[in-house]
């Protein structure tokens, strides 16, 4: 390992440091690197430009010109990654059937996610004109927010799940592939299908399904374009059929029924990442009174979530009844060695912290939860070579905490600083309620 003056000289000679590159050294910090490895006390991390250049279990002498942060008593982990949202601002009205372009709302939500320590988001289905614009604006640095990845519009049959919320409606293979090509031309980060017969409960009725041969053909077509696929499912049968058709990731765990032990083994053996989305069944409204929510989400959004997840409504009662099933199925997947990835299915950035808490409540060790919320979520999206862990060469998206998340996962809200691409985010400048004077 190169240290002291030799490190800087080597970086200059290799071209890794340019005249315009900034350097940041975080030292004497407890490192939780996102890989699931045991935390390292008194670690040092050197960032050059937007990337991590050195990670050491001991002190690195600061190169000349580097900014230095003493991390004594602090905890450094990767920025949080949410593998399942639907960014507010693209759809409105009953059933999300009205396509809109509310850039201002979307920007505020992205600011709230950054404030909550979320540095990457995957949008799992939206109004594609809206979400591709938001993604392009973020990547061009015209909108400040987490790194944004997206499906655009999802694929579902007419009279199928989410068919009228801006989806690409599947007919047969020949009648769909040209529309799919138009979507692929927009370079989605993943393409999402549905295989959903019931929605959030039996009261949703029998929904149409994409014929399996058509679904398999379309998945192969997406793969030929070099793009990964995901699928919305709610039961084991739909998940197994999707896996047989060639799907790469599951947008949810099975939540309508107890999954079989063999199913967890199948998911683990095939290395198919599963977005956790336990919050779909969460009826604890008290979480919306926590400071991380009040400080990052509008009163209107908080009230809307309270109304949706109230346990004294038929919808809320059904959702709450699923939680024991969801916890059981999630724990079985973890015990089998499956790749779980934090996803919330909610637009609010702060909900990542609640999702991590639910995983801990399901009996998953907190150290494993930190990986599920970082590296595993990057694996789900397919960006783990660049993001998700604190390793040499990766983008420096980091979260500096004032308390240990391994001893108590709720400490992930004890945020001291958020870094994206090696640059500290000015949290006081974000458009969030916490900054309203």
C-alpha positions as CSV (number, residue, x, y, z in Angstrom):
1,X,0.0,0.0,0.0
2,X,1.4,3.4,-0.9
3,X,1.4,6.0,1.8
4,X,2.9,9.3,2.8
5,X,4.7,11.2,0.0
6,X,5.1,8.2,-2.2
7,X,1.3,7.9,-2.5
8,X,0.9,11.4,-3.9
9,X,3.8,11.0,-6.3
10,X,2.5,7.7,-7.6
11,X,-0.9,9.1,-8.1
12,X,0.5,12.1,-10.0
13,X,2.6,9.8,-12.2
14,X,-0.3,7.5,-12.9
15,X,-2.6,10.4,-13.9
16,X,-5.0,9.6,-11.1
17,X,-4.6,13.1,-9.7
18,X,-5.1,16.1,-11.9
19,X,-4.5,19.7,-11.1
20,X,-8.2,20.3,-10.6
21,X,-8.7,17.2,-8.4
22,X,-9.6,17.8,-4.8
23,X,-8.3,15.5,-2.1
24,X,-10.0,14.5,1.1
25,X,-8.7,12.3,3.9
26,X,-11.1,10.9,6.5
27,X,-9.0,9.3,9.2
28,X,-9.3,7.7,12.7
29,X,-12.9,6.6,11.8
30,X,-14.7,3.4,12.4
31,X,-15.2,2.0,8.9
32,X,-18.3,0.0,7.9
33,X,-17.5,-0.7,4.3
34,X,-20.7,-2.1,3.0
35,X,-19.3,-5.5,2.2
36,X,-20.5,-7.1,5.4
37,X,-17.0,-7.2,6.8
38,X,-16.5,-6.5,10.4
39,X,-16.1,-2.7,11.2
40,X,-12.5,-1.4,11.4
41,X,-11.6,1.1,14.0
42,X,-9.1,3.9,13.4
43,X,-9.4,3.4,9.6
44,X,-8.4,6.0,7.0
45,X,-10.0,6.7,3.6
46,X,-8.4,8.9,1.0
47,X,-10.6,10.4,-1.7
48,X,-9.1,11.9,-4.9
49,X,-11.6,13.7,-7.1
50,X,-14.8,11.7,-7.1
51,X,-13.3,8.3,-6.3
52,X,-11.8,6.4,-3.4
53,X,-8.1,6.0,-3.8
54,X,-7.0,4.3,-0.6
55,X,-8.6,2.5,2.2
56,X,-6.3,1.6,5.1
57,X,-6.9,0.0,8.5
58,X,-4.4,2.5,10.0
59,X,-3.4,6.1,9.5
60,X,-2.6,7.5,6.1
61,X,-0.4,10.6,6.2
62,X,-2.3,13.5,4.5
63,X,-1.0,14.4,1.0
64,X,-0.1,18.0,0.6
65,X,-3.3,20.1,-0.1
66,X,-5.7,17.4,1.1
67,X,-8.6,18.4,3.4
68,X,-8.5,16.3,6.5
69,X,-11.4,15.2,8.7
70,X,-10.8,13.6,12.1
71,X,-13.3,10.8,12.4
72,X,-12.7,10.1,16.1
73,X,-15.9,8.8,17.5
74,X,-17.6,8.7,14.1
75,X,-18.7,5.9,11.8
76,X,-18.2,5.9,8.0
77,X,-20.4,3.8,5.7
78,X,-21.4,4.0,2.0
79,X,-24.3,6.2,1.1
80,X,-27.6,4.5,1.3
81,X,-29.2,3.1,-1.9
82,X,-32.9,2.6,-2.4
83,X,-33.7,-0.1,-5.0
84,X,-37.4,0.6,-5.3
85,X,-39.2,4.0,-5.5
86,X,-41.7,5.7,-7.7
87,X,-40.5,9.3,-7.7
88,X,-43.3,11.8,-6.9
89,X,-44.0,14.4,-9.6
90,X,-44.7,12.2,-12.7
91,X,-48.2,10.8,-12.0
92,X,-51.2,12.1,-10.2
93,X,-54.9,11.6,-9.6
94,X,-56.9,8.4,-8.7
95,X,-54.9,5.3,-9.6
96,X,-51.9,7.5,-10.7
97,X,-53.6,7.7,-14.2
98,X,-52.8,11.4,-14.9
99,X,-49.3,11.9,-16.4
100,X,-47.7,15.1,-15.2
101,X,-44.3,16.8,-15.2
102,X,-44.0,18.3,-11.7
103,X,-40.2,18.9,-11.7
104,X,-40.4,21.1,-8.6
105,X,-42.0,18.4,-6.5
106,X,-39.6,15.7,-7.8
107,X,-36.6,18.0,-6.9
108,X,-37.9,18.5,-3.4
109,X,-38.2,14.8,-2.9
110,X,-34.7,14.2,-4.2
111,X,-33.4,16.8,-1.8
112,X,-35.2,15.1,1.0
113,X,-33.5,11.8,0.1
114,X,-30.1,13.4,0.1
115,X,-30.8,14.9,3.5
116,X,-31.6,11.5,4.7
117,X,-28.3,10.0,3.5
118,X,-29.6,8.4,0.3
119,X,-27.1,8.8,-2.5
120,X,-28.7,6.5,-5.1
121,X,-32.2,5.7,-6.1
122,X,-33.8,3.3,-8.6
123,X,-37.2,4.4,-9.9
124,X,-39.2,1.2,-10.5
125,X,-41.9,2.6,-12.8
126,X,-43.2,6.1,-13.7
127,X,-44.2,8.5,-16.4
128,X,-41.3,8.0,-18.6
129,X,-41.1,11.5,-20.1
130,X,-40.9,12.8,-16.5
131,X,-38.5,10.3,-15.0
132,X,-36.0,10.2,-17.9
133,X,-35.9,14.0,-17.8
134,X,-35.2,13.9,-14.1
135,X,-32.5,11.4,-14.5
136,X,-30.9,13.4,-17.3
137,X,-31.0,16.6,-15.3
138,X,-29.5,14.9,-12.3
139,X,-26.7,13.4,-14.4
140,X,-26.0,16.7,-16.0
141,X,-25.8,18.3,-12.5
142,X,-28.7,20.6,-13.3
143,X,-30.7,19.0,-10.4
144,X,-29.0,18.2,-7.1
145,X,-30.1,14.8,-5.9
146,X,-29.1,11.2,-5.4
147,X,-27.8,9.3,-8.5
148,X,-31.0,8.4,-10.3
149,X,-31.6,5.1,-12.1
150,X,-34.9,4.2,-13.8
151,X,-37.0,1.7,-15.6
152,X,-39.2,4.4,-17.2
153,X,-42.6,2.8,-17.9
154,X,-43.1,-0.8,-16.9
155,X,-44.5,-3.6,-19.1
156,X,-47.9,-5.1,-18.3
157,X,-50.9,-6.4,-20.3
158,X,-54.1,-4.5,-21.0
159,X,-56.3,-4.9,-17.9
160,X,-53.2,-6.0,-16.0
161,X,-51.6,-4.6,-12.9
162,X,-50.7,-0.9,-13.3
163,X,-51.9,-1.0,-16.9
164,X,-53.3,2.6,-16.7
165,X,-50.5,4.3,-14.8
166,X,-48.3,5.1,-17.8
167,X,-47.3,1.5,-18.5
168,X,-46.3,0.0,-21.8
169,X,-49.2,-2.3,-22.5
170,X,-48.1,-5.7,-23.8
171,X,-50.2,-7.3,-26.6
172,X,-48.3,-10.1,-28.3
173,X,-44.6,-10.3,-29.0
174,X,-44.8,-8.7,-32.5
175,X,-47.2,-6.0,-31.3
176,X,-45.0,-5.1,-28.4
177,X,-41.4,-5.3,-29.5
178,X,-41.4,-2.0,-31.5
179,X,-42.8,-0.1,-28.5
180,X,-40.2,-1.9,-26.4
181,X,-37.5,-0.7,-28.8
182,X,-38.7,2.9,-28.3
183,X,-38.3,2.4,-24.6
184,X,-34.8,0.8,-25.0
185,X,-33.7,3.7,-27.1
186,X,-34.1,5.9,-24.0
187,X,-31.5,3.7,-22.3
188,X,-33.4,2.6,-19.2
189,X,-31.1,1.2,-16.4
190,X,-33.4,-1.8,-16.0
191,X,-36.7,-2.9,-17.7
192,X,-39.5,-3.9,-15.4
193,X,-42.3,-6.4,-16.1
194,X,-45.4,-7.4,-14.0
195,X,-46.6,-10.9,-13.2
196,X,-49.4,-10.0,-10.8
197,X,-52.8,-11.6,-10.6
198,X,-54.2,-10.0,-7.4
199,X,-52.5,-6.7,-6.7
200,X,-52.3,-5.9,-3.0
201,X,-55.0,-8.5,-2.0
202,X,-57.7,-10.8,-3.1
203,X,-60.1,-7.9,-3.4
204,X,-58.2,-6.7,-6.5
205,X,-59.7,-9.6,-8.5
206,X,-58.1,-11.6,-11.3
207,X,-55.7,-9.4,-13.3
208,X,-54.5,-10.2,-16.7
209,X,-51.0,-11.7,-17.1
210,X,-48.4,-11.5,-19.9
211,X,-48.3,-14.9,-21.6
212,X,-45.2,-16.7,-20.5
213,X,-43.8,-17.2,-24.0
214,X,-44.3,-13.5,-24.8
215,X,-42.7,-12.5,-21.5
216,X,-39.7,-14.8,-22.1
217,X,-39.2,-13.4,-25.7
218,X,-39.4,-9.8,-24.5
219,X,-36.9,-10.5,-21.6
220,X,-34.5,-12.0,-24.1
221,X,-34.9,-8.9,-26.3
222,X,-34.1,-6.7,-23.4
223,X,-31.0,-8.8,-22.6
224,X,-29.8,-8.6,-26.1
225,X,-29.7,-4.8,-25.6
226,X,-27.5,-5.4,-22.6
227,X,-30.1,-4.3,-20.0
228,X,-31.2,-6.1,-16.8
229,X,-34.8,-6.9,-16.0
230,X,-37.0,-6.9,-12.9
231,X,-40.5,-8.1,-12.2
232,X,-43.3,-7.1,-9.8
233,X,-44.7,-10.2,-8.2
234,X,-46.7,-10.9,-5.0
235,X,-46.9,-14.7,-4.9
236,X,-44.5,-17.7,-5.3
237,X,-46.1,-18.9,-8.5
238,X,-45.6,-15.6,-10.3
239,X,-42.1,-15.4,-9.0
240,X,-41.2,-18.9,-10.2
241,X,-42.8,-18.3,-13.6
242,X,-40.8,-15.1,-14.0
243,X,-37.6,-16.8,-13.1
244,X,-38.3,-19.5,-15.7
245,X,-38.8,-16.7,-18.2
246,X,-35.3,-15.4,-17.5
247,X,-35.9,-12.4,-15.1
248,X,-32.9,-10.9,-13.3
249,X,-34.4,-9.4,-10.1
250,X,-37.6,-9.4,-8.1
251,X,-39.2,-6.1,-7.2
252,X,-40.7,-7.5,-4.0
253,X,-40.5,-10.6,-1.8
254,X,-43.5,-12.8,-1.8
255,X,-46.0,-11.0,0.4
256,X,-49.5,-12.5,-0.1
257,X,-48.6,-16.0,1.2
258,X,-45.9,-17.9,3.0
259,X,-43.3,-18.9,0.5
260,X,-41.9,-22.5,0.5
261,X,-38.5,-23.2,1.9
262,X,-37.5,-24.5,-1.5
263,X,-38.3,-21.0,-3.0
264,X,-35.8,-19.3,-0.8
265,X,-33.2,-21.9,-1.8
266,X,-34.0,-21.3,-5.5
267,X,-33.6,-17.5,-5.2
268,X,-30.3,-17.9,-3.3
269,X,-28.9,-20.5,-5.8
270,X,-29.8,-18.4,-8.8
271,X,-28.4,-15.2,-7.2
272,X,-31.5,-13.2,-8.0
273,X,-31.6,-10.0,-6.0
274,X,-34.9,-9.2,-4.2
275,X,-36.0,-5.7,-3.3
276,X,-37.2,-5.9,0.3
277,X,-40.2,-3.4,0.3
278,X,-41.3,-4.5,3.7
279,X,-42.9,-1.1,4.2
280,X,-45.8,-2.1,1.9
281,X,-47.1,-3.9,5.0
282,X,-46.1,-1.3,7.6
283,X,-49.1,0.1,9.6
284,X,-47.1,1.9,12.3
285,X,-48.0,5.5,11.6
286,X,-45.9,6.8,14.5
287,X,-42.8,6.7,12.3
288,X,-44.1,9.7,10.4
289,X,-43.7,11.8,13.6
290,X,-39.9,11.1,13.7
291,X,-37.6,14.0,13.0
292,X,-36.1,12.4,10.0
293,X,-39.5,12.3,8.3
294,X,-40.8,15.7,9.6
295,X,-37.5,17.3,8.5
296,X,-37.5,15.8,5.0
297,X,-41.1,15.3,3.8
298,X,-43.9,17.8,3.3
299,X,-46.9,17.7,5.6
300,X,-49.1,16.8,2.6
301,X,-46.9,13.7,1.8
302,X,-46.8,12.6,5.4
303,X,-50.6,13.0,5.7
304,X,-51.1,11.0,2.5
305,X,-49.0,8.2,3.8
306,X,-50.9,8.2,7.1
307,X,-54.2,7.9,5.2
308,X,-52.9,5.0,2.9
309,X,-51.4,2.9,5.7
310,X,-54.0,3.4,8.5
311,X,-54.8,0.0,10.0
312,X,-58.5,0.9,10.5
313,X,-59.3,1.0,6.7
314,X,-59.8,-2.2,4.6
315,X,-56.6,-1.4,2.7
316,X,-54.6,-0.7,5.8
317,X,-56.0,-3.7,7.6
318,X,-55.0,-6.0,4.7
319,X,-51.5,-4.5,4.5
320,X,-50.9,-4.9,8.2
321,X,-52.0,-8.5,8.1
322,X,-49.2,-9.2,5.6
323,X,-46.4,-8.1,7.9
324,X,-45.9,-11.4,9.7
325,X,-45.8,-13.1,6.3
326,X,-43.3,-10.6,4.9
327,X,-41.0,-10.8,7.9
328,X,-41.1,-14.6,7.7
329,X,-40.3,-14.7,4.0
330,X,-37.6,-12.1,4.2
331,X,-35.9,-13.9,7.0
332,X,-36.1,-17.2,5.1
333,X,-34.4,-15.5,2.1
334,X,-31.7,-14.1,4.3
335,X,-31.1,-17.5,6.0
336,X,-30.8,-19.2,2.6
337,X,-28.2,-16.7,1.5
338,X,-30.3,-14.7,-1.0
339,X,-29.3,-11.2,-2.1
340,X,-31.7,-8.8,-0.3
341,X,-31.6,-5.2,-1.4
342,X,-33.3,-2.3,0.5
343,X,-36.2,-0.9,-1.4
344,X,-39.2,1.0,0.0
345,X,-41.8,1.4,-2.7
346,X,-42.3,4.9,-1.3
347,X,-41.1,8.2,-2.7
348,X,-40.0,9.6,0.6
349,X,-36.3,9.3,1.1
350,X,-36.4,8.9,4.9
351,X,-38.3,5.6,4.6
352,X,-35.0,3.8,3.9
353,X,-34.3,4.1,7.6
354,X,-37.6,2.5,8.5
355,X,-37.0,-0.3,6.0
356,X,-33.7,-1.0,7.6
357,X,-35.4,-1.1,11.0
358,X,-38.0,-3.6,9.7
359,X,-35.2,-5.8,8.4
360,X,-33.6,-5.7,11.9
361,X,-36.9,-6.5,13.5
362,X,-37.2,-9.6,11.1
363,X,-34.0,-10.9,12.8
364,X,-31.4,-9.9,10.3
365,X,-28.2,-8.8,12.0
366,X,-27.5,-5.0,11.8
367,X,-24.2,-5.5,10.1
368,X,-25.9,-7.5,7.4
369,X,-28.6,-4.8,7.1
370,X,-25.9,-2.2,6.3
371,X,-24.8,-4.3,3.4
372,X,-28.4,-4.8,2.3
373,X,-28.9,-1.0,2.2
374,X,-25.7,-0.4,0.2
375,X,-23.8,-3.0,-1.8
376,X,-26.7,-5.4,-2.2
377,X,-28.9,-2.5,-3.5
378,X,-26.1,-1.6,-6.0
379,X,-26.0,-5.3,-7.1
380,X,-29.8,-5.1,-7.6
381,X,-29.5,-2.1,-10.0
382,X,-26.4,-3.6,-11.6
383,X,-24.0,-0.8,-10.5
384,X,-22.0,-2.6,-7.9
385,X,-18.7,-2.1,-9.8
386,X,-19.0,1.6,-9.2
387,X,-21.2,2.0,-6.0
388,X,-22.3,0.4,-2.8
389,X,-19.1,-0.1,-0.8
390,X,-16.1,1.8,0.4
391,X,-13.4,0.1,-1.8
392,X,-10.5,1.5,-3.9
393,X,-11.6,2.8,-7.2
394,X,-15.3,3.2,-6.4
395,X,-17.2,6.5,-6.4
396,X,-17.0,8.2,-3.1
397,X,-20.6,8.3,-2.0
398,X,-20.4,8.2,1.8
399,X,-22.3,8.7,5.0
400,X,-20.6,9.9,8.1
401,X,-22.5,9.0,11.3
402,X,-22.3,10.2,14.9
403,X,-23.3,6.8,16.3
404,X,-22.8,3.1,15.5
405,X,-25.5,1.6,13.2
406,X,-24.2,-1.9,14.0
407,X,-25.1,-1.6,17.7
408,X,-28.5,0.0,16.8
409,X,-29.7,0.3,13.2
410,X,-31.7,3.3,14.1
411,X,-28.4,5.2,14.4
412,X,-28.4,5.6,10.6
413,X,-30.3,8.8,11.1
414,X,-27.5,10.3,13.2
415,X,-26.0,11.9,10.1
416,X,-22.9,14.1,10.4
417,X,-22.2,14.5,6.7
418,X,-23.3,13.2,3.3
419,X,-20.8,12.9,0.4
420,X,-21.6,12.3,-3.3
421,X,-18.7,11.8,-5.6
422,X,-16.3,13.0,-3.0
423,X,-18.0,16.3,-2.5
424,X,-19.8,17.1,0.8
425,X,-23.5,18.0,0.4
426,X,-24.5,21.3,2.0
427,X,-27.5,19.9,3.9
428,X,-28.5,23.4,5.0
429,X,-29.1,24.4,1.4
430,X,-31.5,21.6,0.5
431,X,-35.2,22.3,0.0
432,X,-36.5,20.4,3.0
433,X,-38.8,21.3,5.9
434,X,-35.8,21.1,8.3
435,X,-34.3,24.1,6.6
436,X,-37.5,26.3,6.6
437,X,-36.9,29.3,8.8
